[in-house]
Amino acid sequence: MEKWKLDRLSELTAISRKRELTEEEKGEREALRWEYRLAVRSDFTNTLEHTTILEPDGSKIKVSDMRRSGEDK
């Protein structure tokens, strides 16, 4: 997410503490929050895909190769 969007989100949050946001401002803030959440989720997923677990026996398992319990094989 671009820095200017984060700055705008912070600005709208600060404004909301001082006064009620207009409907347009509320919509803009919600859209920016949604984009921020997607960016955080994407970054987290990317981090996990490049994470390796070192087992006590010395073997290594990539998190991306692991399956969630109940997931189809």
PyMOL Python script that loads the backbone (N, CA, C, O; Angstrom):
from pymol import cmd

cmd.read_pdbstr("""\
ATOM      1  N   MET A   1       0.855  -1.179   0.000  1.00  0.00           N
ATOM      2  CA  MET A   1       0.000   0.000   0.000  1.00  0.00           C
ATOM      3  C   MET A   1       0.899   1.240   0.000  1.00  0.00           C
ATOM      4  O   MET A   1       1.892   1.305   0.724  1.00  0.00           O
ATOM      5  N   GLU A   2       0.534   2.196  -0.809  1.00  0.00           N
ATOM      6  CA  GLU A   2       1.342   3.407  -0.940  1.00  0.00           C
ATOM      7  C   GLU A   2       1.297   4.245   0.342  1.00  0.00           C
ATOM      8  O   GLU A   2       0.303   4.256   1.070  1.00  0.00           O
ATOM      9  N   LYS A   3       2.398   4.941   0.589  1.00  0.00           N
ATOM     10  CA  LYS A   3       2.512   5.749   1.797  1.00  0.00           C
ATOM     11  C   LYS A   3       1.442   6.833   1.855  1.00  0.00           C
ATOM     12  O   LYS A   3       0.914   7.128   2.927  1.00  0.00           O
ATOM     13  N   TRP A   4       1.122   7.424   0.713  1.00  0.00           N
ATOM     14  CA  TRP A   4       0.135   8.501   0.733  1.00  0.00           C
ATOM     15  C   TRP A   4      -1.232   7.990   1.163  1.00  0.00           C
ATOM     16  O   TRP A   4      -2.011   8.726   1.769  1.00  0.00           O
ATOM     17  N   LYS A   5      -1.527   6.728   0.849  1.00  0.00           N
ATOM     18  CA  LYS A   5      -2.809   6.156   1.267  1.00  0.00           C
ATOM     19  C   LYS A   5      -2.818   5.909   2.775  1.00  0.00           C
ATOM     20  O   LYS A   5      -3.827   6.143   3.441  1.00  0.00           O
ATOM     21  N   LEU A   6      -1.691   5.435   3.310  1.00  0.00           N
ATOM     22  CA  LEU A   6      -1.594   5.250   4.763  1.00  0.00           C
ATOM     23  C   LEU A   6      -1.714   6.593   5.481  1.00  0.00           C
ATOM     24  O   LEU A   6      -2.373   6.702   6.515  1.00  0.00           O
ATOM     25  N   ASP A   7      -1.071   7.607   4.920  1.00  0.00           N
ATOM     26  CA  ASP A   7      -1.166   8.949   5.509  1.00  0.00           C
ATOM     27  C   ASP A   7      -2.608   9.455   5.486  1.00  0.00           C
ATOM     28  O   ASP A   7      -3.078  10.054   6.453  1.00  0.00           O
ATOM     29  N   ARG A   8      -3.301   9.211   4.381  1.00  0.00           N
ATOM     30  CA  ARG A   8      -4.700   9.657   4.272  1.00  0.00           C
ATOM     31  C   ARG A   8      -5.578   8.908   5.265  1.00  0.00           C
ATOM     32  O   ARG A   8      -6.471   9.499   5.873  1.00  0.00           O
ATOM     33  N   LEU A   9      -5.332   7.614   5.432  1.00  0.00           N
ATOM     34  CA  LEU A   9      -6.096   6.829   6.401  1.00  0.00           C
ATOM     35  C   LEU A   9      -5.866   7.370   7.809  1.00  0.00           C
ATOM     36  O   LEU A   9      -6.812   7.513   8.583  1.00  0.00           O
ATOM     37  N   SER A  10      -4.621   7.667   8.138  1.00  0.00           N
ATOM     38  CA  SER A  10      -4.309   8.248   9.450  1.00  0.00           C
ATOM     39  C   SER A  10      -4.982   9.605   9.623  1.00  0.00           C
ATOM     40  O   SER A  10      -5.492   9.923  10.697  1.00  0.00           O
ATOM     41  N   GLU A  11      -4.976  10.395   8.562  1.00  0.00           N
ATOM     42  CA  GLU A  11      -5.603  11.709   8.603  1.00  0.00           C
ATOM     43  C   GLU A  11      -7.108  11.596   8.856  1.00  0.00           C
ATOM     44  O   GLU A  11      -7.660  12.325   9.680  1.00  0.00           O
ATOM     45  N   LEU A  12      -7.760  10.687   8.148  1.00  0.00           N
ATOM     46  CA  LEU A  12      -9.200  10.501   8.345  1.00  0.00           C
ATOM     47  C   LEU A  12      -9.510  10.010   9.750  1.00  0.00           C
ATOM     48  O   LEU A  12     -10.515  10.409  10.339  1.00  0.00           O
ATOM     49  N   THR A  13      -8.665   9.156  10.288  1.00  0.00           N
ATOM     50  CA  THR A  13      -8.862   8.655  11.654  1.00  0.00           C
ATOM     51  C   THR A  13      -8.719   9.800  12.655  1.00  0.00           C
ATOM     52  O   THR A  13      -9.501   9.904  13.600  1.00  0.00           O
ATOM     53  N   ALA A  14      -7.723  10.653  12.447  1.00  0.00           N
ATOM     54  CA  ALA A  14      -7.535  11.804  13.335  1.00  0.00           C
ATOM     55  C   ALA A  14      -8.729  12.757  13.253  1.00  0.00           C
ATOM     56  O   ALA A  14      -9.186  13.275  14.273  1.00  0.00           O
ATOM     57  N   ILE A  15      -9.226  12.985  12.051  1.00  0.00           N
ATOM     58  CA  ILE A  15     -10.391  13.859  11.866  1.00  0.00           C
ATOM     59  C   ILE A  15     -11.600  13.277  12.585  1.00  0.00           C
ATOM     60  O   ILE A  15     -12.376  14.010  13.199  1.00  0.00           O
ATOM     61  N   SER A  16     -11.760  11.949  12.506  1.00  0.00           N
ATOM     62  CA  SER A  16     -12.937  11.324  13.118  1.00  0.00           C
ATOM     63  C   SER A  16     -12.934  11.466  14.637  1.00  0.00           C
ATOM     64  O   SER A  16     -13.985  11.373  15.271  1.00  0.00           O
ATOM     65  N   ARG A  17     -11.768  11.688  15.216  1.00  0.00           N
ATOM     66  CA  ARG A  17     -11.693  11.895  16.670  1.00  0.00           C
ATOM     67  C   ARG A  17     -12.135  13.305  17.061  1.00  0.00           C
ATOM     68  O   ARG A  17     -12.513  13.555  18.205  1.00  0.00           O
ATOM     69  N   LYS A  18     -12.083  14.213  16.100  1.00  0.00           N
ATOM     70  CA  LYS A  18     -12.441  15.607  16.375  1.00  0.00           C
ATOM     71  C   LYS A  18     -13.882  15.931  15.985  1.00  0.00           C
ATOM     72  O   LYS A  18     -14.548  16.745  16.624  1.00  0.00           O
ATOM     73  N   ARG A  19     -14.348  15.270  14.913  1.00  0.00           N
ATOM     74  CA  ARG A  19     -15.710  15.542  14.434  1.00  0.00           C
ATOM     75  C   ARG A  19     -16.231  14.320  13.692  1.00  0.00           C
ATOM     76  O   ARG A  19     -15.487  13.391  13.379  1.00  0.00           O
ATOM     77  N   GLU A  20     -17.509  14.348  13.425  1.00  0.00           N
ATOM     78  CA  GLU A  20     -18.152  13.277  12.651  1.00  0.00           C
ATOM     79  C   GLU A  20     -17.707  13.380  11.198  1.00  0.00           C
ATOM     80  O   GLU A  20     -17.718  14.463  10.613  1.00  0.00           O
ATOM     81  N   LEU A  21     -17.315  12.248  10.618  1.00  0.00           N
ATOM     82  CA  LEU A  21     -16.922  12.228   9.205  1.00  0.00           C
ATOM     83  C   LEU A  21     -18.168  12.328   8.323  1.00  0.00           C
ATOM     84  O   LEU A  21     -19.249  11.876   8.699  1.00  0.00           O
ATOM     85  N   THR A  22     -17.995  12.927   7.146  1.00  0.00           N
ATOM     86  CA  THR A  22     -19.084  12.950   6.174  1.00  0.00           C
ATOM     87  C   THR A  22     -19.228  11.541   5.599  1.00  0.00           C
ATOM     88  O   THR A  22     -18.348  10.700   5.778  1.00  0.00           O
ATOM     89  N   GLU A  23     -20.325  11.294   4.917  1.00  0.00           N
ATOM     90  CA  GLU A  23     -20.539   9.975   4.312  1.00  0.00           C
ATOM     91  C   GLU A  23     -19.436   9.660   3.296  1.00  0.00           C
ATOM     92  O   GLU A  23     -18.983   8.520   3.195  1.00  0.00           O
ATOM     93  N   GLU A  24     -19.014  10.672   2.551  1.00  0.00           N
ATOM     94  CA  GLU A  24     -17.937  10.481   1.569  1.00  0.00           C
ATOM     95  C   GLU A  24     -16.626  10.101   2.267  1.00  0.00           C
ATOM     96  O   GLU A  24     -15.914   9.203   1.818  1.00  0.00           O
ATOM     97  N   GLU A  25     -16.320  10.790   3.361  1.00  0.00           N
ATOM     98  CA  GLU A  25     -15.103  10.492   4.123  1.00  0.00           C
ATOM     99  C   GLU A  25     -15.166   9.099   4.750  1.00  0.00           C
ATOM    100  O   GLU A  25     -14.169   8.377   4.784  1.00  0.00           O
ATOM    101  N   LYS A  26     -16.349   8.730   5.245  1.00  0.00           N
ATOM    102  CA  LYS A  26     -16.517   7.394   5.816  1.00  0.00           C
ATOM    103  C   LYS A  26     -16.283   6.313   4.768  1.00  0.00           C
ATOM    104  O   LYS A  26     -15.628   5.308   5.041  1.00  0.00           O
ATOM    105  N   GLY A  27     -16.817   6.520   3.576  1.00  0.00           N
ATOM    106  CA  GLY A  27     -16.621   5.567   2.491  1.00  0.00           C
ATOM    107  C   GLY A  27     -15.154   5.463   2.092  1.00  0.00           C
ATOM    108  O   GLY A  27     -14.633   4.371   1.867  1.00  0.00           O
ATOM    109  N   GLU A  28     -14.503   6.608   2.011  1.00  0.00           N
ATOM    110  CA  GLU A  28     -13.077   6.626   1.663  1.00  0.00           C
ATOM    111  C   GLU A  28     -12.253   5.895   2.722  1.00  0.00           C
ATOM    112  O   GLU A  28     -11.363   5.110   2.395  1.00  0.00           O
ATOM    113  N   ARG A  29     -12.561   6.162   3.995  1.00  0.00           N
ATOM    114  CA  ARG A  29     -11.827   5.510   5.088  1.00  0.00           C
ATOM    115  C   ARG A  29     -12.043   4.002   5.059  1.00  0.00           C
ATOM    116  O   ARG A  29     -11.098   3.239   5.257  1.00  0.00           O
ATOM    117  N   GLU A  30     -13.255   3.571   4.819  1.00  0.00           N
ATOM    118  CA  GLU A  30     -13.546   2.141   4.776  1.00  0.00           C
ATOM    119  C   GLU A  30     -12.816   1.469   3.608  1.00  0.00           C
ATOM    120  O   GLU A  30     -12.292   0.365   3.756  1.00  0.00           O
ATOM    121  N   ALA A  31     -12.783   2.130   2.453  1.00  0.00           N
ATOM    122  CA  ALA A  31     -12.061   1.583   1.295  1.00  0.00           C
ATOM    123  C   ALA A  31     -10.563   1.481   1.587  1.00  0.00           C
ATOM    124  O   ALA A  31      -9.923   0.492   1.229  1.00  0.00           O
ATOM    125  N   LEU A  32     -10.014   2.497   2.232  1.00  0.00           N
ATOM    126  CA  LEU A  32      -8.595   2.468   2.586  1.00  0.00           C
ATOM    127  C   LEU A  32      -8.304   1.382   3.629  1.00  0.00           C
ATOM    128  O   LEU A  32      -7.277   0.706   3.558  1.00  0.00           O
ATOM    129  N   ARG A  33      -9.202   1.222   4.582  1.00  0.00           N
ATOM    130  CA  ARG A  33      -9.027   0.162   5.583  1.00  0.00           C
ATOM    131  C   ARG A  33      -9.044  -1.212   4.919  1.00  0.00           C
ATOM    132  O   ARG A  33      -8.240  -2.081   5.256  1.00  0.00           O
ATOM    133  N   TRP A  34      -9.955  -1.400   3.983  1.00  0.00           N
ATOM    134  CA  TRP A  34     -10.064  -2.682   3.278  1.00  0.00           C
ATOM    135  C   TRP A  34      -8.783  -2.970   2.500  1.00  0.00           C
ATOM    136  O   TRP A  34      -8.265  -4.086   2.533  1.00  0.00           O
ATOM    137  N   GLU A  35      -8.279  -1.956   1.801  1.00  0.00           N
ATOM    138  CA  GLU A  35      -7.041  -2.121   1.042  1.00  0.00           C
ATOM    139  C   GLU A  35      -5.868  -2.425   1.979  1.00  0.00           C
ATOM    140  O   GLU A  35      -5.003  -3.238   1.653  1.00  0.00           O
ATOM    141  N   TYR A  36      -5.843  -1.772   3.140  1.00  0.00           N
ATOM    142  CA  TYR A  36      -4.783  -2.013   4.119  1.00  0.00           C
ATOM    143  C   TYR A  36      -4.837  -3.459   4.615  1.00  0.00           C
ATOM    144  O   TYR A  36      -3.808  -4.128   4.710  1.00  0.00           O
ATOM    145  N   ARG A  37      -6.030  -3.932   4.929  1.00  0.00           N
ATOM    146  CA  ARG A  37      -6.177  -5.316   5.390  1.00  0.00           C
ATOM    147  C   ARG A  37      -5.686  -6.308   4.338  1.00  0.00           C
ATOM    148  O   ARG A  37      -4.990  -7.268   4.666  1.00  0.00           O
ATOM    149  N   LEU A  38      -6.041  -6.082   3.095  1.00  0.00           N
ATOM    150  CA  LEU A  38      -5.590  -6.960   2.004  1.00  0.00           C
ATOM    151  C   LEU A  38      -4.069  -6.945   1.885  1.00  0.00           C
ATOM    152  O   LEU A  38      -3.456  -7.991   1.673  1.00  0.00           O
ATOM    153  N   ALA A  39      -3.463  -5.782   2.017  1.00  0.00           N
ATOM    154  CA  ALA A  39      -2.011  -5.669   1.924  1.00  0.00           C
ATOM    155  C   ALA A  39      -1.332  -6.418   3.067  1.00  0.00           C
ATOM    156  O   ALA A  39      -0.342  -7.117   2.850  1.00  0.00           O
ATOM    157  N   VAL A  40      -1.857  -6.275   4.278  1.00  0.00           N
ATOM    158  CA  VAL A  40      -1.283  -6.980   5.435  1.00  0.00           C
ATOM    159  C   VAL A  40      -1.422  -8.485   5.247  1.00  0.00           C
ATOM    160  O   VAL A  40      -0.474  -9.232   5.492  1.00  0.00           O
ATOM    161  N   ARG A  41      -2.585  -8.931   4.817  1.00  0.00           N
ATOM    162  CA  ARG A  41      -2.813 -10.363   4.600  1.00  0.00           C
ATOM    163  C   ARG A  41      -1.870 -10.912   3.531  1.00  0.00           C
ATOM    164  O   ARG A  41      -1.316 -12.001   3.686  1.00  0.00           O
ATOM    165  N   SER A  42      -1.692 -10.166   2.459  1.00  0.00           N
ATOM    166  CA  SER A  42      -0.808 -10.582   1.379  1.00  0.00           C
ATOM    167  C   SER A  42       0.643 -10.668   1.853  1.00  0.00           C
ATOM    168  O   SER A  42       1.346 -11.628   1.538  1.00  0.00           O
ATOM    169  N   ASP A  43       1.086  -9.670   2.605  1.00  0.00           N
ATOM    170  CA  ASP A  43       2.448  -9.687   3.140  1.00  0.00           C
ATOM    171  C   ASP A  43       2.655 -10.862   4.087  1.00  0.00           C
ATOM    172  O   ASP A  43       3.695 -11.519   4.047  1.00  0.00           O
ATOM    173  N   PHE A  44       1.677 -11.126   4.929  1.00  0.00           N
ATOM    174  CA  PHE A  44       1.768 -12.236   5.881  1.00  0.00           C
ATOM    175  C   PHE A  44       1.826 -13.576   5.148  1.00  0.00           C
ATOM    176  O   PHE A  44       2.626 -14.446   5.491  1.00  0.00           O
ATOM    177  N   THR A  45       0.977 -13.733   4.145  1.00  0.00           N
ATOM    178  CA  THR A  45       0.971 -14.965   3.355  1.00  0.00           C
ATOM    179  C   THR A  45       2.315 -15.165   2.667  1.00  0.00           C
ATOM    180  O   THR A  45       2.852 -16.273   2.653  1.00  0.00           O
ATOM    181  N   ASN A  46       2.853 -14.099   2.101  1.00  0.00           N
ATOM    182  CA  ASN A  46       4.147 -14.163   1.440  1.00  0.00           C
ATOM    183  C   ASN A  46       5.244 -14.569   2.424  1.00  0.00           C
ATOM    184  O   ASN A  46       6.117 -15.368   2.085  1.00  0.00           O
ATOM    185  N   THR A  47       5.203 -14.028   3.624  1.00  0.00           N
ATOM    186  CA  THR A  47       6.182 -14.383   4.650  1.00  0.00           C
ATOM    187  C   THR A  47       6.081 -15.856   4.992  1.00  0.00           C
ATOM    188  O   THR A  47       7.098 -16.544   5.080  1.00  0.00           O
ATOM    189  N   LEU A  48       4.867 -16.347   5.186  1.00  0.00           N
ATOM    190  CA  LEU A  48       4.693 -17.761   5.529  1.00  0.00           C
ATOM    191  C   LEU A  48       5.147 -18.690   4.412  1.00  0.00           C
ATOM    192  O   LEU A  48       5.708 -19.753   4.675  1.00  0.00           O
ATOM    193  N   GLU A  49       4.905 -18.291   3.167  1.00  0.00           N
ATOM    194  CA  GLU A  49       5.308 -19.132   2.041  1.00  0.00           C
ATOM    195  C   GLU A  49       6.823 -19.277   1.946  1.00  0.00           C
ATOM    196  O   GLU A  49       7.317 -20.227   1.338  1.00  0.00           O
ATOM    197  N   HIS A  50       7.557 -18.351   2.536  1.00  0.00           N
ATOM    198  CA  HIS A  50       9.012 -18.394   2.500  1.00  0.00           C
ATOM    199  C   HIS A  50       9.612 -18.763   3.855  1.00  0.00           C
ATOM    200  O   HIS A  50      10.793 -18.520   4.101  1.00  0.00           O
ATOM    201  N   THR A  51       8.799 -19.347   4.731  1.00  0.00           N
ATOM    202  CA  THR A  51       9.253 -19.751   6.060  1.00  0.00           C
ATOM    203  C   THR A  51       9.503 -21.249   6.076  1.00  0.00           C
ATOM    204  O   THR A  51       8.734 -22.027   5.511  1.00  0.00           O
ATOM    205  N   THR A  52      10.584 -21.642   6.728  1.00  0.00           N
ATOM    206  CA  THR A  52      10.932 -23.048   6.865  1.00  0.00           C
ATOM    207  C   THR A  52      10.972 -23.401   8.348  1.00  0.00           C
ATOM    208  O   THR A  52      11.516 -22.654   9.162  1.00  0.00           O
ATOM    209  N   ILE A  53      10.389 -24.546   8.686  1.00  0.00           N
ATOM    210  CA  ILE A  53      10.384 -25.022  10.066  1.00  0.00           C
ATOM    211  C   ILE A  53      11.487 -26.064  10.197  1.00  0.00           C
ATOM    212  O   ILE A  53      11.571 -27.004   9.407  1.00  0.00           O
ATOM    213  N   LEU A  54      12.326 -25.881  11.204  1.00  0.00           N
ATOM    214  CA  LEU A  54      13.396 -26.823  11.471  1.00  0.00           C
ATOM    215  C   LEU A  54      12.923 -27.792  12.548  1.00  0.00           C
ATOM    216  O   LEU A  54      12.686 -27.396  13.689  1.00  0.00           O
ATOM    217  N   GLU A  55      12.790 -29.051  12.182  1.00  0.00           N
ATOM    218  CA  GLU A  55      12.330 -30.086  13.103  1.00  0.00           C
ATOM    219  C   GLU A  55      13.471 -30.507  14.030  1.00  0.00           C
ATOM    220  O   GLU A  55      14.638 -30.296  13.699  1.00  0.00           O
ATOM    221  N   PRO A  56      13.150 -31.105  15.198  1.00  0.00           N
ATOM    222  CA  PRO A  56      14.193 -31.539  16.139  1.00  0.00           C
ATOM    223  C   PRO A  56      15.201 -32.521  15.525  1.00  0.00           C
ATOM    224  O   PRO A  56      16.358 -32.558  15.943  1.00  0.00           O
ATOM    225  N   ASP A  57      14.769 -33.310  14.542  1.00  0.00           N
ATOM    226  CA  ASP A  57      15.681 -34.280  13.916  1.00  0.00           C
ATOM    227  C   ASP A  57      16.557 -33.628  12.847  1.00  0.00           C
ATOM    228  O   ASP A  57      17.357 -34.315  12.212  1.00  0.00           O
ATOM    229  N   GLY A  58      16.425 -32.328  12.636  1.00  0.00           N
ATOM    230  CA  GLY A  58      17.244 -31.615  11.671  1.00  0.00           C
ATOM    231  C   GLY A  58      16.603 -31.449  10.312  1.00  0.00           C
ATOM    232  O   GLY A  58      17.135 -30.730   9.467  1.00  0.00           O
ATOM    233  N   SER A  59      15.475 -32.094  10.079  1.00  0.00           N
ATOM    234  CA  SER A  59      14.801 -31.949   8.780  1.00  0.00           C
ATOM    235  C   SER A  59      14.113 -30.587   8.697  1.00  0.00           C
ATOM    236  O   SER A  59      13.750 -29.981   9.706  1.00  0.00           O
ATOM    237  N   LYS A  60      13.950 -30.139   7.469  1.00  0.00           N
ATOM    238  CA  LYS A  60      13.326 -28.843   7.237  1.00  0.00           C
ATOM    239  C   LYS A  60      12.027 -29.042   6.459  1.00  0.00           C
ATOM    240  O   LYS A  60      11.961 -29.842   5.526  1.00  0.00           O
ATOM    241  N   ILE A  61      10.998 -28.300   6.862  1.00  0.00           N
ATOM    242  CA  ILE A  61       9.694 -28.368   6.200  1.00  0.00           C
ATOM    243  C   ILE A  61       9.284 -26.947   5.845  1.00  0.00           C
ATOM    244  O   ILE A  61       9.252 -26.066   6.704  1.00  0.00           O
ATOM    245  N   LYS A  62       8.969 -26.729   4.566  1.00  0.00           N
ATOM    246  CA  LYS A  62       8.454 -25.426   4.161  1.00  0.00           C
ATOM    247  C   LYS A  62       7.001 -25.324   4.596  1.00  0.00           C
ATOM    248  O   LYS A  62       6.228 -26.270   4.442  1.00  0.00           O
ATOM    249  N   VAL A  63       6.643 -24.191   5.129  1.00  0.00           N
ATOM    250  CA  VAL A  63       5.259 -23.984   5.558  1.00  0.00           C
ATOM    251  C   VAL A  63       4.321 -24.115   4.361  1.00  0.00           C
ATOM    252  O   VAL A  63       3.202 -24.610   4.502  1.00  0.00           O
ATOM    253  N   SER A  64       4.767 -23.676   3.187  1.00  0.00           N
ATOM    254  CA  SER A  64       3.910 -23.749   2.001  1.00  0.00           C
ATOM    255  C   SER A  64       3.620 -25.196   1.591  1.00  0.00           C
ATOM    256  O   SER A  64       2.644 -25.451   0.885  1.00  0.00           O
ATOM    257  N   ASP A  65       4.456 -26.146   2.028  1.00  0.00           N
ATOM    258  CA  ASP A  65       4.236 -27.555   1.706  1.00  0.00           C
ATOM    259  C   ASP A  65       3.307 -28.249   2.705  1.00  0.00           C
ATOM    260  O   ASP A  65       2.846 -29.364   2.460  1.00  0.00           O
ATOM    261  N   MET A  66       3.040 -27.593   3.818  1.00  0.00           N
ATOM    262  CA  MET A  66       2.167 -28.178   4.832  1.00  0.00           C
ATOM    263  C   MET A  66       0.717 -27.995   4.436  1.00  0.00           C
ATOM    264  O   MET A  66       0.369 -27.032   3.752  1.00  0.00           O
ATOM    265  N   ARG A  67      -0.122 -28.908   4.862  1.00  0.00           N
ATOM    266  CA  ARG A  67      -1.560 -28.802   4.593  1.00  0.00           C
ATOM    267  C   ARG A  67      -2.287 -28.567   5.910  1.00  0.00           C
ATOM    268  O   ARG A  67      -1.880 -29.044   6.970  1.00  0.00           O
ATOM    269  N   ARG A  68      -3.356 -27.828   5.803  1.00  0.00           N
ATOM    270  CA  ARG A  68      -4.203 -27.619   6.982  1.00  0.00           C
ATOM    271  C   ARG A  68      -4.947 -28.910   7.261  1.00  0.00           C
ATOM    272  O   ARG A  68      -5.273 -29.651   6.334  1.00  0.00           O
ATOM    273  N   SER A  69      -5.220 -29.189   8.533  1.00  0.00           N
ATOM    274  CA  SER A  69      -5.977 -30.388   8.863  1.00  0.00           C
ATOM    275  C   SER A  69      -7.361 -30.292   8.233  1.00  0.00           C
ATOM    276  O   SER A  69      -8.030 -29.262   8.317  1.00  0.00           O
ATOM    277  N   GLY A  70      -7.774 -31.386   7.602  1.00  0.00           N
ATOM    278  CA  GLY A  70      -9.076 -31.417   6.959  1.00  0.00           C
ATOM    279  C   GLY A  70      -9.060 -30.967   5.516  1.00  0.00           C
ATOM    280  O   GLY A  70     -10.078 -31.058   4.828  1.00  0.00           O
ATOM    281  N   GLU A  71      -7.924 -30.484   5.044  1.00  0.00           N
ATOM    282  CA  GLU A  71      -7.836 -30.032   3.653  1.00  0.00           C
ATOM    283  C   GLU A  71      -7.711 -31.239   2.741  1.00  0.00           C
ATOM    284  O   GLU A  71      -7.023 -32.203   3.078  1.00  0.00           O
ATOM    285  N   ASP A  72      -8.370 -31.198   1.589  1.00  0.00           N
ATOM    286  CA  ASP A  72      -8.316 -32.307   0.630  1.00  0.00           C
ATOM    287  C   ASP A  72      -6.894 -32.472   0.130  1.00  0.00           C
ATOM    288  O   ASP A  72      -6.149 -31.504  -0.024  1.00  0.00           O
ATOM    289  N   LYS A  73      -6.536 -33.736  -0.122  1.00  0.00           N
ATOM    290  CA  LYS A  73      -5.178 -34.022  -0.613  1.00  0.00           C
ATOM    291  C   LYS A  73      -5.120 -34.004  -2.108  1.00  0.00           C
ATOM    292  O   LYS A  73      -4.056 -34.224  -2.687  1.00  0.00           O
TER     293      LYS A  73
END
""", "prot")
cmd.dss("prot")
cmd.show_as("cartoon", "prot")
cmd.util.cbc("prot")
cmd.orient("prot")
